[in-house]
Structures are given as C-alpha cells and as structure tokens.
Amino acid sequence: MNKVFLILSSADMEVHKELTLRLALNTLKKKWMEEVRVILWGPTEKLAIENSWFQEQIKLLIDSGLEVYACKACSDEYGVSQQLSEIGVNVDYMGRFTMKMLKEGWNQMTF
C-alpha cells in the first residue's frame, strides 16, 4: 500500500524545521505516496498552539490538502482541543485510528 502517516510527537523545533514538515509537504506535492496524513501527538499539540511558526506550517499543510489530526486525549490534557479544531486540525482519539491504519497497510513514520 502506498500510504503513510507521520506521527509528530517531538517538542524539538529543529526536528520540525529541518525534517518533518518539509517531508510531509514534499511527500504530498511530489506524490511519493498516494496518501499522506500527519498526526500531532502529545507535545506537538501544545506546540501547534503556542508557537506561531509551527502553527502556520500546520495550516499550510492543511491548505495544501494534507490531512492533519491530533490526539483528543492528549489535547484535552493540554487544554488545546478547541484551538486545534479552530485551525483546521481533526481532533479525535488516535489510538484506535492509528491501529486501524496499520491494519490497512499504511506505513508509519514517527518523529
């Protein structure tokens, strides 16, 4: 299967500036995979609200047609679920969702 989801959990901005966001966008634009999804999980959910550069990059991914999700359990703990929804992130419980994608043959990358 030619599908990938990237789990972004690192709070390290250098990882996102140099790697994750560029990889996600290029994978979509250059059609390296048929489908690409990004999942914000844990610290990156807070980062997407508190860091304006990171938030703009997430919006760019969404505007480019990439599906971006966030784990509701984590975002509820951080108190950012509503704010993530407002910027266009799909907020839902990710445990079952990611396991379903794996069973369907999606490839996973974690940062």
C-alpha positions as CSV (number, residue, x, y, z in Angstrom):
1,M,0.0,0.0,0.0
2,N,1.3,3.4,-1.0
3,K,0.1,5.4,2.1
4,V,2.0,6.9,5.0
5,F,1.1,8.7,8.3
6,L,3.7,10.7,10.2
7,I,3.3,10.9,13.9
8,L,4.8,14.2,15.2
9,S,5.4,14.0,18.9
10,S,8.7,15.7,19.5
11,A,8.7,19.2,21.0
12,D,12.1,19.8,19.4
13,M,11.5,22.6,16.8
14,E,14.7,21.8,15.0
15,V,13.3,18.4,14.1
16,H,10.2,20.1,12.6
17,K,12.0,22.9,10.8
18,E,14.6,20.6,9.2
19,L,12.6,17.4,8.7
20,T,9.0,16.6,9.5
21,L,7.1,19.4,7.9
22,R,9.2,19.5,4.8
23,L,8.9,15.8,4.4
24,A,5.2,15.7,4.8
25,L,4.6,18.5,2.3
26,N,7.1,17.1,-0.3
27,T,5.6,13.6,0.1
28,L,2.2,15.1,-0.8
29,K,3.3,17.5,-3.5
30,K,5.7,15.2,-5.3
31,K,3.3,12.2,-4.9
32,W,5.9,10.0,-3.3
33,M,2.9,8.3,-1.7
34,E,-0.8,8.2,-2.7
35,E,-2.0,9.4,0.7
36,V,-0.2,11.3,3.5
37,R,-1.5,12.1,6.9
38,V,0.1,13.9,9.8
39,I,-0.8,13.2,13.4
40,L,0.1,15.7,16.2
41,W,0.5,13.7,19.3
42,G,1.5,14.9,22.8
43,P,3.9,17.9,22.9
44,T,3.3,18.9,19.3
45,E,-0.3,19.6,20.0
46,K,0.7,22.2,22.5
47,L,3.4,23.5,20.2
48,A,0.8,24.0,17.4
49,I,-1.0,26.5,19.6
50,E,2.0,28.1,21.4
51,N,4.4,28.5,18.5
52,S,3.2,30.8,15.7
53,W,5.7,29.5,13.1
54,F,4.7,25.8,13.8
55,Q,1.0,26.7,13.7
56,E,1.5,28.5,10.3
57,Q,3.2,25.4,8.9
58,I,0.4,23.2,10.1
59,K,-2.1,25.5,8.4
60,L,0.0,25.3,5.2
61,L,-0.1,21.5,5.3
62,I,-3.9,21.6,5.7
63,D,-4.3,24.3,3.0
64,S,-2.2,22.0,0.7
65,G,-4.7,19.2,1.1
66,L,-2.9,17.2,3.7
67,E,-5.0,15.6,6.5
68,V,-3.8,16.7,9.9
69,Y,-5.0,15.0,13.1
70,A,-4.4,15.4,16.8
71,C,-5.0,13.0,19.7
72,K,-8.0,14.2,21.6
73,A,-6.9,12.5,24.8
74,C,-3.6,14.5,24.8
75,S,-5.1,17.7,23.5
76,D,-7.8,17.6,26.2
77,E,-5.0,17.2,28.8
78,Y,-3.2,20.2,27.4
79,G,-6.4,22.2,27.1
80,V,-6.0,22.9,23.4
81,S,-8.6,20.7,21.7
82,Q,-10.8,23.6,20.7
83,Q,-7.9,25.7,19.5
84,L,-6.6,22.9,17.3
85,S,-10.0,22.4,15.8
86,E,-10.2,26.1,15.0
87,I,-7.1,26.0,12.9
88,G,-8.4,23.0,10.9
89,V,-6.9,20.1,12.7
90,N,-9.1,17.0,13.0
91,V,-9.2,16.3,16.8
92,D,-10.1,12.7,17.7
93,Y,-8.9,9.7,19.6
94,M,-5.8,8.4,17.8
95,G,-5.1,5.0,19.4
96,R,-7.8,3.1,17.5
97,F,-7.4,5.2,14.4
98,T,-3.6,4.5,14.1
99,M,-4.1,0.8,14.7
100,K,-6.8,0.7,12.0
101,M,-4.4,2.4,9.5
102,L,-1.7,-0.1,10.4
103,K,-4.1,-3.0,9.8
104,E,-5.0,-1.5,6.5
105,G,-1.3,-1.5,5.4
106,W,-0.4,2.2,6.0
107,N,3.3,2.9,6.6
108,Q,4.2,4.8,9.7
109,M,7.0,7.3,10.5
110,T,7.4,8.7,14.0
111,F,9.3,11.8,15.0
